[in-house]
Amino acid sequence: MYNLVKSEWYKLRKNPSFRILTMIIVAMSIFWPFFWYFDNLLDGDPPMTGIESFLGALEGNAYIMRVSLCILAGFFISNDFSTGVMKSMASSGHSRKTIFTAKLTVYACGMMIVSLLFPVFNVVLSTLLSGFGELDQGAVIEFVFRSLALTLLYSAAFASIAALFAVILTDSGKTITVTLIFFLVVDSLSAIIGSYHSVIGTVYGYTVFKLLGDIGRIALGKSELWRLIIVPILTFVGCGLLGNRVFSRKEIK
């Protein structure tokens, strides 16, 4: 298992899509704090503090995560089916369960790294430019670390969903297209259906898709915080087990 994870981690680090995604997100993360700083300066508005920039970055990061994990799922997981790498791994003596677990683990870790880049760079650069700032409610440092920890949990949960799609579709182009459409329309589609069927709306309220938007909430009750923690963990475990089952029964050509 260790050797498989080590091998997958090496492949991820050398994967062009992962490198390009990382560079693009880092570039965006550097551009936005400077853009808003000079824009506010020219308009005569007070500069955006680190915590204000962090709150905005959390909202934008939700879309960055969804697009990034779709691209990476296609080029890191599904691409191994079309290139024959997955077939070689399956015939190498390792069990399919071990192969999928190793690949999902590394893929989720890669997404966790990607998910932190935008908010972390934003808060650091904005703090250097304008100071850290304060929050009206709660301890600001505690809020930042809580939000980043939840971001890691949700990126792993979303990665498990994308990995499930990847092993079902086994084609990088199909995986990117289908997952991108799914992750971008699931919120609006659930809201529309939920307006007609209250049960759907209630169920949607307990999914990672809905709860992702609550990561940036400053004031959270204990029950709300536990929900934000438990739901992504259950999602990761559930989709991981389902993906393992699909992969174990998949015919690899």
ABEGO torsion letter per residue (X at the ends): XAAAAAAAAAAAAABAAAAAAAAAAAAAAAAAAAAAAAAAAAAGBBBBBAAAAAAAAAAAAAAAAAAAAAAAAAAAAAAAAAAGAAAAAAAAGBBAAAAAAAAAAAAAAAAAAAAAAAAAAAAAAAAAAAEAEBBABEBAAAAAAAAAAAAAAAAAAAAAAAAAAAAAAGBAAAAAAAAAAAAAAAAAAAAAAAAABAAAAAAAAABAAAAAAAAABABBBAAAAAAAAAAAAAAAAAAAAAAAAAAAABBBX
